[in-house]
Amino acid sequence: MKSISNYFLHKTGFLILFLLLMCSVGFAQSKVEQIDKLMSMYEAYGKFNGSVLVSDHGKVIYKKGFGMANMEWDIPNQPNTKHRLGSITKQFTAMLILQLAAEGTLDLQEPIIKYLPDYPKESGSKITTHHLLTHTSGIPNYTAFPKFFQEESRNPYTPDEFVKKFADKALDFSPGEKFSYSNSGYFLLGVIIEKLSGKTYEQMLHDKIFTPLNMNESGYDNHKDILKNRATGYEKRGGKVINSNYLDMSIPYAAGSMYSTVEDLYKWDQALYTNILLPKTYMNMYFKPYIPAFGNSHYAYGWGVGYNKIGKSADSIYTIGHGGGINGFNTNISRIPSDKSLIVLLNNTGGAPLNRITNAIQGIIYGKDYDLPKKSVAKDLLDVIEKEGIDTGMAHYNTIKDSEAYDLNEREMNGIGYELMSSGKVEAAAKVFKLNIDAFPKSSNVYDSYAEALMNLGKDEQAIENYKKSVELNPNNQSAIGYLKKLGADVSDLVKEVIVSEDILETYLGKYELMPAFIVTITREGSQLKAQATGQPIFDVFPKSDHVFYFKVVEAQLTFNKNDEGKITSVTLLQGGQEITGKRLEE
């Protein structure tokens, strides 16, 4: 079963966890040497391809490009390479809104119906600009709509046209009640900016931010424009890199449409220590923590703010930052205001572990122990299979799968299996999928993939057996149920409705810390249990049993764990063959 990728959500977060095991390093080298070694390893292991800038106490100590900005023409990434930013755009949108507020053009606490009289009155009279800025409006996130990427993301829209895609939908909750990351809210902020200024959102970015700061390498990324030094967006498929899917940039708009360079983002960072763009009072509002959002962090206006661990140490430091993801790109900016340090990472192959890299660089800056990446088992395996055949590849796999120098990842293994199958090497693909089952026996996805290969080999009985196992682990696997029907299997015992009483559901409510600064909050509406992770929308979860629940938006499940006294003390997330248990936090 092939994975689904999100785009300009600021974090991949809860629903796709990349659990990289790392090794520690010492500190005999200088900071610059250590950063260069770290980034060179990430590039060598295929885990980073982009541009980097690091400043220490306000001074740039490192900036460099890694890999290719354009692979067709072998054009390397440089510090002046232009990358799409995704949700880093939100901090610029928030700045424009506050500039309008500082000018007296807008009141952050007034209902948005005042500025958008054509917006549905029922919700528009309850939602304020403050709600939009802090992701507390309750407006459904349009990037989470079913089939949104397949049916809408390639189509051009005017801002007013696109607002109609979500304006009439019921709110997920009452405005101000809770945090739920919503690109829809920031899209709407762009419309407000245009209505009140009489200019396009793009023009306002240039007039109010880029021109004053001499950010000459930044802009709104229109497909038609010829941009010097523009990076191409790529995605990984197994062991290959492919061009990312086309996205019409009218879709991300004020939620994720910008491009920039690491050098321009340094100019932006430095300006935020001054009052060039906003009076001091409004700058304080800009960075003020408003609502719990990312575990130990809060959401300000277009920024996540809070304390984060430094490297592998128990020490933490206050940071202001945001990430971004958009077709073919993922990005991260992390500011440390106490000493004006900055880390900017812009990657153009998607899916790079930028939070891990940022954490390691912070460890280097502050002299703490940190982690280096490991090699990919899947990548090495595919290389050997393609050069020497599946039997040699299998033998090589057995020598490296438990090595401290390697990382065994279910998703990567699944990817190379599909790459082999797409090239006609179905027998080899089946063997790789079987290895994945042995390594990750609790993952529904590995059985589904193995069943598909078996079906293609004409081994229907074995395919049925594995499809059934996949559905047993993930009752929402409608694809597997469909294939079982085609294969003539009886599926009546697989489609069962499980009902859990509201009294039992009530015992699961609360917050569970799966990782530092990564919390899952469990709520309910009547008999419907809901889960929301750090920086993610709220998703319904459905009972597989009285204590095991699964998602329908992605293959993952939650198991609620009791102590000897029968009290719920933790929850276990199972996804991608990996299990993480998080303790229940005291209210």
N, C-alpha and C positions, 0 to 999 in steps of 0.2 A: 504494500500500500504506500503510495507516494505521499510525502509530507506536504503540508500547505504552509507557505511563507507569508507572514504579514509584512507590511511595508513601513509607513512612517509613524508607527507607534514608537514612543521614545525608548521603550525597552522591549526585547523579546520576552524576557522575564518568565513568568510562571508556566506558560503553556509550552514553551520549548526550553528546557534547561540543558545547558552544555556544562556537564560536570567534569571539568578537566583536572586530572590528577597531576600534580606538579612536583618538582624537586627544588630544594633550597640552594642558595648560593651565598658566598661570602662577600667581603667588601674590601678586598685588597686593591681593586681598581678604583679609578676616579668615577665620579657620578656620570660623566659623559661616556666614558668607556663602558660602564655597566649598562647604561641605557642603550648604547649602540649594540652591545652583545645581545641584550634582551630582544631588541627589535629584529636583529639579524636572525636570531633563532626562530622567532615567530614567522618571519618571511620564509626561511629555509624549510620550515615544517608546513608551509602552505596555510598559515593561520593569520597572516596579515599581508595586505597588498594596498599600500596607500601612502599618506603623508602624515608626518608627526612633527609637533612642536612642543617643547618643554621650556618653561621659564622658571627660574628660581629667584625669589625675592624681586620679582618684576623684571629680571634680566633674562633674555633668551640664552639658554646654555646648549640647546640642541634643536636642530630642525633638519629634516631629511626626508627624502622619498624612498619608498621601497616597492619593488615590483613594477608593473607596467600600468600606465594610465591608459594606453591603447595597445592591446596585445596584437592586433592585426598589423600594426606598423612599428611594433617594438619601441614605442615611445614611453620612456620611464616616468614614474611619478616623481615629482619634485615638490619643494615647499610652496611653489607658486601654482601648483596644479589645482584646477577648480573642481571641487567635488559637490555633488548634491548633498544637502544637509539633513533632509527629513525634518524631524521634530525640533531640532535646534532652532528652526525658524520661529517657533512659538515665543521665544524670549524677545525676538525682534517685534513680533506682533504685539506683545504685551507692552513693549516700550512705546510703540506708536499710540496705543490706547492711553497710556499714562501721559504722554505729551498732550493729547487732546484734553485730558482731564486737567492738566496743569494750566492749559490755556483757558479753561472755563467752558469749553465746548461740550463737555460730557461730564455727567455725574455717575460715578461708579455704582452708586446704590439705587439709581433710578431703574424702573422696569425697562427692558429693551424695547418694548412697544412704543416708547417715547421716540426712539430713534429709527425704529423699523415699523412704521404704522401698518404695513401690510402683513406683518408676521401674525400667526394665529393668536388671537387675543387671550384665549384660555391659558396658554403657557407663557406667552410674551408678557403678560401683566404680572407674572410671578418671578420671572428670571431677570436678574440684574447682570450688568457687565462684570461685576465682581464674581458672580457665579460662573460665568463663562471663563474668566481668567483662571479660576481655581479648580476647574473641572468638577464643580458642584451643582451644575445646572439641571442634571437629570436628563438632558437631551441624549437620545441614543447615539452611540458612536457609529457613524456610517461605514467605517472600514470593517466593522464586525457584522454588517448585514449579510445574510445568506447570498452566495453567488455574486457578491459585490465586485470582486476582482475579475471574475469571468465576464460579467455582463456590462459593467459600467466604467472600469478604469481606463479604457482606451478611448472613451468618447469625450469630445470637447463640450464644455458647458460655460455659460456666463455664470458669475456668482449668484445672481438672482434665480437663474434656472436651477442651479444645483441645490440651493437652499430648500427647494420644494421636495427634494428627495427625503428630507428628514423632518421638516417643519411640522407636518401634520401628524407625526407619530406620537403616541402617548409617551409621557415622560417616564423614565425608569424609576424615579423617586421624586419626592418633593424637593424643589430647589433649596440648596443649603443644607440638606439632611446628611449627605455623605459625599465622599470623593469617589468619582468614577471617571477614568481617563476618557476624554471625548474629543476626537478630532472635529466633530461637528461643532462644538462650542467655539473652537479657534477659527474654524471656517467662518462662522457667523461674526466673529470679531473683525475679520477682514471686510465683511460687508458693511459693518457699522463704520469702520474707518473710511470706506469709500463714500458712504452716504453723508457723513459729517464733514469731510474734507472737500468733496467735489472732485477728488482726484482718484486715480486707480491706486490700488494697494501697492502695486509695483512702483509707481511714481512716488508715493509717500515714503517707501523704503529709501529711495535715492535722495529725495529732498531732505528728509528729516534725520537720516542716520548715515548712509553711505557717503554722501558728499561732505557733510561736516567732519567726518572722521577719516576722510581720504581712503575709504575702503573701495578702491577702484577695481578690485578683482572680485567683487561680490555683486549679486543681483538675483532677480527672479528668473528661474531657468525655463525660458521658452524654447520649445523644440525647434522653432524656425530660425532662431538666432545663431549666427556663427560666432562661437566663443573660442578664442585662443586658449590653449592649455586646458581645454575641458576634458575631464576624465570620462571614459566610457564605463558604464555600469555592467558588471558581470555577476554571475551566480555559479555556484559549484553544483555539479551533478555527478556524484560518485567521484571518480578520479579526474574528471574533466571540468573545465571552466567554459561556460556558455554565455552568450549575450543575454542580459536580463530582459524580461518582458517589457514591452512598450507601456508607458504610462503617460497619459495626457496630463500636463502639469496644471491644467485648470482644476484638477481633482484635489490635489493636496493644498493648493492655494495658500491661505494664511496659516495653515496648519503644518505645511511642510514643503514649500515650493522653492526655497532659496538654494543658491550655490555660493560657495566661498572657498577661500584657501586658509591654510593654517596661519599664514602670515597676517591675513586680514582679520582673522578671529583673535589674534594677539592684539591688534589695534583696538578691537572691540573690547576685549578684556581690560586693557589699560584705561580706556575711556570711562569704564564703569566705576573706576575709583575717583572720578571727578564729577563735576556737575555741568559738564558740557551739554549733555542731552536733556537733563532733568534737574529741577531744583532739589536740594537736599531732602526736603520733606517727602517728595515723591520718590526719590531714590530709596529712602527707607521703606516706603510702601512696596516698592518693586521687589525687594528681597525679604520682606517680612514673612515668617512662617505662618501660614493661615490654617492649614488643615492637615492632619496626619495622612500620609500618602504612601511613602515607600519604606515601610518597616519603621526604622528609627528616624526617618526623614519626614519632612513636611513639604507641602507644595506652596510655593510663593506665587508670583505672577510670571509664569513661563519658565520657572526654575524649580528644581528639587533642592531643598536645603536641609542640612542636618549633619550628624556626626557619622563618619565612616572609618573603618579600621585601616591602619597603615601597614601595608605589607602583611606579613604573617604574625605581627605582634598583636598584643592585646590593646595597644594604644589606639586612640582614635583622634580624628581632627575634623573640624567643622569645614564642610565643603559646600559650594554652590555649583550645581552642574545640571546637565541634561544630556540625554542620548537621542539618537535619531536612527530611523531605518526606513529606507525607501528603495524601490526596485533596483537591485544591484549595488546599493551603498548601505553602510552603517557607520555611525559617527558618534563621537562623544567629546564633550567639553567639561572639564573639571577645574574649578577655581578654588583656591584656598586663600581667603581674604586676610587671614592673620599675618601672612608674610608675602602676599601677592604672587604666590606660585600658580602655575597654570599648566595643564596637560590637554593638548588637543590631538585627537586621533580621527583621521578621515580615511575610511577604507572603501575601496570600490570593487570588492568581490562579495560583499554581503556576508553576514553571519560571523564576522570575526569576534573573538572574545574580548571586546574592548574594555569591559569592566575589570576583567582579570589583568589586562595589560596596564590599565590606569592604576590599579592597586599596587602592582609591582613597581611601577615608576615612582609612586609615592613612597614606597619602601626605600627605593634608591635615594630619593631626595632627602629623606629624614634619617637615613642610616639604620634602617630596620631590615631584618631578615625578610626575604621575599621569594617568590617562586619563578622558576623558568618552565617553559612549556615542554611537553613530551612529544615524541614522534607519534605519528598516526599508524596504528596497526593496519587499518583498512588501506591506507595509501601504499604502505610497503607491500601488503599482500597483493594488491592489484598490479603493482609494478612487476612482481615476480611471476604472477600468472601470465601476464602479457608477454613476458620475455622467455619464460621457461616452462609454462604450462601449469595446469591446475594441480597436478600431483606434487610438483616441487613447491608450488605456492602453499599447499596444505601443510607440507613439512615445515616450511618457513614460518607459517602461522603458529605452529605448535612451539617453536623456539622463542617467539617474541611476545605471545599473548599475555604472559604473566611477568614480563620484564619491567623493571622499574623505569626503564628508559622510554617505555611506550604507553600510549593511551588507547584502550580498547573501547570504541564508541559504537553503540547499536545502530544509531542513525547513519554513521559513515559506512558501516558494514553493509547495511541495507542498500545504500546508494551504489556501492560498487557491484552488488548483486544485480541490481537493475541495469547497470551499465553493461555488464556481461551479457545479460539476457537481451538487451536491445541490439547487441552486436551479433546475435545468433548463437552465443555460447551458453545455451540453456542448461546443459549438464553441469558446467562449471558454476553457473549462477545458483543452481539448486544446492550444490555443495557448500557454497558460501552462505546461503540462507540457513542451511542446517547448522553450520558453525555458529551462526547468530542465535539460533534456538538454544544450542548448548550453553552459550555464554549468557543469554538473557531469557531464561525459560518463563519468566512472568510477563513478558511483553506480548500482547495480542498481535502486534504488527509483524513480528518475525514469523509467526505461524501463517499469517495471511500471505506474506511474500513467498514463503516456501511452498504453500499450497498452489499459488499461481504458477510457479515454475513446474511443479509436479503435473498440474493440469496441462501445461504446454507440452510436457513430455508424454502425455497420454496415460499417466498413472492416476486415474480418476479416483480409485478407492483411497489411495494415500492422500490425494488432494482433499477429498471429503473429510477425512479424519483431521487434517490440519486446519481446514476452514472451520470445522466445528470447535476445535480447541481455541481458535482465534475469537469466535463469537462467545465462547464460554468466558474468556478473559475480558472481552469488551462487547457487551450485549448490544451496543449501538452500531456494530460493524455491519451496516446494511449491505455494503458491497459483498461481503463474504456470504451473507444470507442469500443474496441474489445469485451468486455463483453456485451455492449449494442447490438451489432450486433448478438451475440449468443442468446440474449434474444428476438431477433426479433424486436428491436426498430428501428425507423427511425432516422438516425444520419445525414441526409443531412444538417439540419440546424445548426449542431454543428461544421462542418468542413468548416470554412470560412477563406478566405485570406484577411487580412487587410493591406492596403498600406498607409504608412505615408510619406508625401513629405519630401525631404531633407531639405527644408527650416525650417520645424517644427523640424526635428531631430536636426538641428544645434542649436536650442534654448536650447536643453537639455545638451549640452556638458559642461563638467566641473567636479569639485570635490565636493563631498557631504560628510559631516562628520556625520556618523550615531552614533558613540560613540567616546569618547576620544581615539586618536591613531588608529581609525578605519574608513577609508575613502573609498568611492566608487568613482572611476573615470570613467566617461562616455565619450567614444570616438565614432567615426564612420568611416567606410570605405564605401564610396558611400552611398547606402541606408540601409546598415547594421549597426544598433546600437550595441555597445559593452560596457560591464561593467567589470571593474576589481576592486576587493576589496583588501584591505591590505593583502599582502602576498599570493595572489591567482593568478592563471592564468587568462587570458582574456577570457570572455565568451560572445557569441552572445546572444542578447535578442531580442525577437520578439513581434510585436505589437498585443495587444489584442483590443486596441482602439488607438486613436491618442495620448493619454497620459499615457496609461497603457501598460507595457511590461512584458513578462514572459520569464523565462529560460527554456531550454529544458534539461539541465543536472540535474536539481533538481527542486522540487516544490517550486518556489518562484517567486515573481513578484515585479516590481518597478512601482510606480505611481509618475509622475512628477506634482508638485503642483505650481499653479500660485497665485500671490497676486492680489489685486484689480486692479492693473495697467496692468495685463496680463503678468508680468514677472515671469519666473521660479525661485522660491526662495528656494525650498526644494524638496527632494525625499522621498517617504515612501517605505520601504522594508516590504513586507508581507511574512512571512515564519513561518511554524509551528504554525499558528494561532495567531502569535504575530506580531504587527506592530511597526516599529521604524522609526521615521521621522528624517532626517538629513538635516541641513541647507546647502545651497550652499555656498561654500567658494569663497571669492574674489580672482581672479587671480592676 
